[in-house]
Amino acid sequence: MMTRMATKRRRRLIVAVVGVVVVVVLAAVLGPYIYIHFIEGPAPAKLELPKSSAPTTSSASQGSATTSSSVAGTWNVGTGSQAGYRVQEVLLGQSSTAVGRTSKVWGSMTIAGSTVSKATFTVDMASVVSDQSERNAHFEGPIMDVSQYPTATLTLSAPIDLGTIPGDGAVEHYNAVANLDMHGVTKSVSFPVTAERIGSGIDVLADIPISFSEWNIANPSIGGFVTTANTGTLEVLLHLTQGPGNPASKSSSSAGSVGGGGPITVPSTTVPPLSVPSG
């Protein structure tokens, strides 16, 4: 009798243990999926040029194109400009996208005739934020070490021939070559640029692919929870104006620093806060 009761208790214990294991496995598999697809939702969309009221193609606008002198001069980074990163992640087997951005961007571009002769743009790296405090702390510390490398600067290293100056609302595509000084490393980068004239301003969009190892940046993976790709994208959207533009940040790590407005609010991305159960 005692033997049968002991056997039943062992069976119940085995069933309970198996049940716990199944629950843990389902939580590990379904938890990230549910969080990413039903709670957090999609990552912020890629930066894009603002929609003009009456967009035209370059061919359609040549008849109304203005002279090169209308765009000659110095164009400063103004309100509405943004820069940040986009990196693919895998959270416990589920693919997601990490996005961080800031509006603390400053610099200028000089146009002589129909040629962009020089341009320099700087980003306050300490103000780049995502929606996750853990990710932000990791970005500011071991990944980018913003206390030592508070800014990233992109400097045009070859002129850009604009050709026929497009009219208002016309979108043009160019290729740019520049030096990117980031995380204590300066390297040459080549990337496409899309530009649009909107009234008295010029909007410029660029996506610059970044291989972390080339800038001595540690892979952003976090333990065994979040695994990231070895490459990412530096996203830049500039609104250029011939007005005063954004002031340069005094110090990205000091109190009272100034720039092109505070960090923008980024919609929820896809990595939940990580917590380790006690005991």
C-alpha positions as CSV (number, residue, x, y, z in Angstrom):
1,M,0.0,0.0,0.0
2,M,2.8,2.4,1.0
3,T,4.6,1.5,-2.2
4,R,1.6,2.3,-4.4
5,M,1.2,5.7,-2.6
6,A,4.9,6.5,-3.0
7,T,4.7,5.6,-6.7
8,K,1.6,7.9,-7.2
9,R,3.4,10.8,-5.5
10,R,6.5,10.3,-7.7
11,R,4.2,10.3,-10.8
12,R,2.5,13.5,-9.6
13,L,5.9,15.1,-9.0
14,I,7.1,14.1,-12.4
15,V,4.0,15.5,-14.0
16,A,4.4,18.7,-12.1
17,V,8.0,19.1,-13.1
18,V,7.2,18.4,-16.7
19,G,4.4,20.9,-16.6
20,V,6.8,23.6,-15.2
21,V,9.3,22.8,-17.9
22,V,6.7,23.2,-20.6
23,V,5.5,26.5,-19.1
24,V,9.1,27.8,-19.0
25,V,9.7,26.7,-22.6
26,L,6.5,28.3,-23.8
27,A,7.3,31.5,-22.0
28,A,10.8,31.6,-23.4
29,V,9.5,31.0,-27.0
30,L,6.1,32.8,-27.0
31,G,7.0,35.6,-24.5
32,P,9.4,37.5,-26.8
33,Y,7.1,36.9,-29.8
34,I,4.0,38.3,-28.0
35,Y,6.0,41.2,-26.7
36,I,7.5,42.2,-30.0
37,H,4.5,41.6,-32.2
38,F,1.5,42.6,-30.0
39,I,2.8,44.8,-27.2
40,E,5.7,46.9,-28.5
41,G,4.7,46.9,-32.2
42,P,7.0,47.8,-35.1
43,A,10.1,50.0,-34.8
44,P,10.0,53.6,-35.9
45,A,10.0,54.0,-39.7
46,K,13.1,54.9,-41.5
47,L,13.7,58.6,-41.8
48,E,12.5,60.1,-45.0
49,L,12.2,63.5,-46.7
50,P,9.2,65.6,-45.7
51,K,6.3,65.4,-48.1
52,S,6.2,68.5,-50.2
53,S,2.9,70.0,-51.2
54,A,3.6,69.7,-54.9
55,P,6.5,67.3,-55.5
56,T,8.0,67.2,-59.0
57,T,10.7,65.2,-60.7
58,S,13.9,66.9,-61.8
59,S,13.0,66.6,-65.5
60,A,9.6,68.3,-64.9
61,S,11.1,71.1,-62.9
62,Q,13.9,72.1,-65.3
63,G,11.7,74.6,-67.0
64,S,11.1,76.5,-63.7
65,A,14.6,75.9,-62.3
66,T,16.1,78.8,-60.6
67,T,19.7,80.0,-61.2
68,S,22.6,78.6,-59.2
69,S,23.0,81.9,-57.4
70,S,19.7,81.3,-55.6
71,V,21.3,78.4,-53.7
72,A,24.9,79.7,-53.4
73,G,26.1,80.4,-50.0
74,T,26.2,78.8,-46.6
75,W,23.3,76.5,-45.5
76,N,23.1,75.7,-41.7
77,V,21.5,72.7,-40.0
78,G,18.2,73.9,-38.6
79,T,15.2,72.8,-36.6
80,G,13.7,69.4,-37.7
81,S,17.0,67.8,-38.3
82,Q,17.6,64.3,-36.9
83,A,20.3,61.7,-36.7
84,G,20.5,58.2,-35.2
85,Y,21.1,54.5,-35.6
86,R,19.2,51.5,-36.8
87,V,20.4,48.0,-35.9
88,Q,18.9,44.6,-36.4
89,E,18.5,42.5,-33.2
90,V,17.4,39.0,-32.2
91,L,15.7,38.8,-28.9
92,L,15.6,35.2,-27.8
93,G,15.1,34.0,-31.3
94,Q,12.7,36.8,-32.4
95,S,14.0,39.4,-34.9
96,S,13.5,43.1,-34.1
97,T,15.0,46.5,-34.9
98,A,16.7,48.9,-32.4
99,V,16.4,52.6,-33.2
100,G,17.9,55.6,-31.4
101,R,17.7,59.2,-32.5
102,T,18.5,62.8,-31.5
103,S,17.8,66.3,-32.8
104,K,21.0,67.7,-31.4
105,V,22.7,68.1,-34.8
106,W,24.6,71.1,-36.1
107,G,26.9,72.1,-38.9
108,S,26.8,73.7,-42.3
109,M,27.1,73.2,-46.1
110,T,28.6,75.6,-48.6
111,I,27.4,75.8,-52.2
112,A,29.6,77.7,-54.7
113,G,27.9,78.1,-58.1
114,S,26.4,74.6,-58.7
115,T,28.8,72.7,-56.5
116,V,28.7,71.7,-52.8
117,S,32.3,72.7,-52.0
118,K,32.3,71.8,-48.3
119,A,30.1,70.5,-45.6
120,T,30.6,69.5,-42.0
121,F,27.9,68.0,-39.7
122,T,28.2,67.0,-36.0
123,V,25.9,64.8,-33.8
124,D,25.8,65.0,-30.0
125,M,26.1,61.2,-29.3
126,A,25.2,61.5,-25.6
127,S,21.8,62.7,-26.6
128,V,20.9,59.7,-28.8
129,V,18.0,57.9,-27.2
130,S,15.8,54.9,-27.8
131,D,12.7,53.9,-25.8
132,Q,14.7,51.5,-23.6
133,S,16.7,52.8,-20.7
134,E,18.9,49.6,-20.6
135,R,19.8,50.0,-24.2
136,N,20.6,53.7,-23.7
137,A,22.9,53.0,-20.8
138,H,24.7,50.3,-22.9
139,F,25.0,52.7,-25.8
140,E,26.4,55.5,-23.7
141,G,28.8,53.2,-21.9
142,P,30.5,50.2,-23.3
143,I,29.3,50.7,-26.9
144,M,30.0,54.3,-27.7
145,D,31.7,55.6,-24.5
146,V,30.2,59.0,-25.0
147,S,32.1,60.5,-22.0
148,Q,35.3,60.1,-24.0
149,Y,33.8,60.4,-27.5
150,P,30.8,62.8,-27.1
151,T,30.3,63.7,-30.8
152,A,30.5,62.2,-34.2
153,T,31.4,64.4,-37.2
154,L,30.9,63.9,-40.9
155,T,33.0,66.1,-43.2
156,L,32.7,66.1,-47.0
157,S,36.0,65.1,-48.6
158,A,35.1,65.6,-52.2
159,P,32.9,68.2,-53.9
160,I,29.4,67.3,-55.1
161,D,28.4,68.6,-58.6
162,L,24.7,69.5,-58.4
163,G,24.4,70.0,-62.2
164,T,21.3,72.0,-63.1
165,I,19.9,73.4,-59.9
166,P,16.5,71.9,-59.4
167,G,13.3,73.9,-58.8
168,D,11.2,74.0,-55.7
169,G,9.8,70.6,-54.8
170,A,12.2,68.7,-57.1
171,V,14.0,65.6,-55.6
172,E,17.6,64.9,-56.7
173,H,20.0,62.0,-56.0
174,Y,23.7,62.4,-55.6
175,N,26.7,60.4,-54.4
176,A,28.8,61.7,-51.5
177,V,32.3,60.9,-50.1
178,A,33.1,62.0,-46.6
179,N,35.2,61.3,-43.6
180,L,33.3,60.1,-40.6
181,D,35.0,60.8,-37.2
182,M,33.3,58.6,-34.6
183,H,34.4,56.7,-31.5
184,G,38.0,58.0,-31.9
185,V,38.3,56.7,-35.5
186,T,38.2,58.6,-38.7
187,K,37.4,56.6,-41.9
188,S,36.2,57.5,-45.4
189,V,32.6,56.6,-46.3
190,S,30.7,56.7,-49.6
191,F,26.9,56.9,-49.6
192,P,23.9,58.1,-51.6
193,V,22.3,61.4,-50.8
194,T,18.7,62.5,-51.6
195,A,18.0,66.2,-51.5
196,E,14.8,68.3,-52.0
197,R,14.3,72.0,-52.3
198,I,11.4,73.2,-50.2
199,G,10.7,76.9,-50.3
200,S,13.7,78.6,-48.7
201,G,15.2,75.4,-47.3
202,I,16.9,72.3,-48.5
203,D,16.2,68.8,-47.0
204,V,18.9,66.2,-47.2
205,L,18.5,62.5,-46.4
206,A,21.4,60.0,-46.1
207,D,21.8,56.4,-44.9
208,I,25.4,55.5,-44.1
209,P,26.2,51.8,-43.5
210,I,28.5,51.2,-40.5
211,S,30.6,48.2,-39.7
212,F,31.1,48.4,-36.0
213,S,34.6,46.8,-36.0
214,E,35.9,49.5,-38.4
215,W,35.3,52.2,-35.7
216,N,36.4,50.0,-32.8
217,I,32.8,49.8,-31.6
218,A,31.9,46.7,-29.5
219,N,29.1,44.6,-30.8
220,P,25.9,45.8,-29.0
221,S,24.8,42.3,-28.0
222,I,23.7,41.9,-24.4
223,G,24.6,38.6,-22.9
224,G,22.5,35.7,-24.3
225,F,19.3,37.8,-24.4
226,V,19.9,40.2,-27.2
227,T,22.1,39.4,-30.2
228,T,22.8,42.2,-32.7
229,A,24.2,42.3,-36.2
230,N,27.8,43.4,-36.7
231,T,26.7,46.3,-38.9
232,G,24.1,49.1,-38.6
233,T,23.0,52.2,-40.3
234,L,23.6,55.8,-39.4
235,E,20.4,57.6,-40.4
236,V,20.6,61.4,-41.1
237,L,17.9,63.9,-42.1
238,L,19.0,67.5,-42.3
239,H,16.8,70.5,-42.8
240,L,19.2,73.2,-44.1
241,T,18.4,76.9,-43.9
242,Q,20.3,80.1,-44.7
243,G,19.2,81.4,-41.2
244,P,21.3,81.0,-38.1
245,G,20.6,77.2,-37.7
246,N,21.2,75.1,-34.6
247,P,23.9,76.2,-32.1
248,A,26.8,73.8,-31.5
249,S,26.6,71.8,-28.2
250,K,29.0,73.2,-25.6
251,S,29.5,69.8,-24.2
252,S,27.3,66.7,-24.6
253,S,28.2,65.5,-21.2
254,S,27.9,68.7,-19.2
255,A,24.8,70.2,-17.6
256,G,23.2,73.0,-19.6
257,S,24.5,71.8,-22.9
258,V,22.7,73.2,-25.9
259,G,22.0,71.8,-29.4
260,G,19.2,71.6,-31.9
261,G,16.5,71.0,-29.3
262,G,16.2,68.1,-26.9
263,P,16.2,64.4,-27.9
264,I,13.2,63.6,-30.0
265,T,10.6,61.2,-28.7
266,V,11.0,57.8,-30.4
267,P,8.0,55.5,-30.6
268,S,8.4,52.2,-28.9
269,T,10.9,49.8,-30.5
270,T,11.1,46.1,-29.9
271,V,13.4,45.2,-27.0
272,P,11.7,44.8,-23.6
273,P,13.5,45.7,-20.3
274,L,15.5,42.7,-19.1
275,S,15.2,41.5,-15.6
276,V,16.8,38.6,-13.7
277,P,14.6,36.8,-11.2
278,S,15.9,36.8,-7.7
279,G,16.9,33.6,-5.9
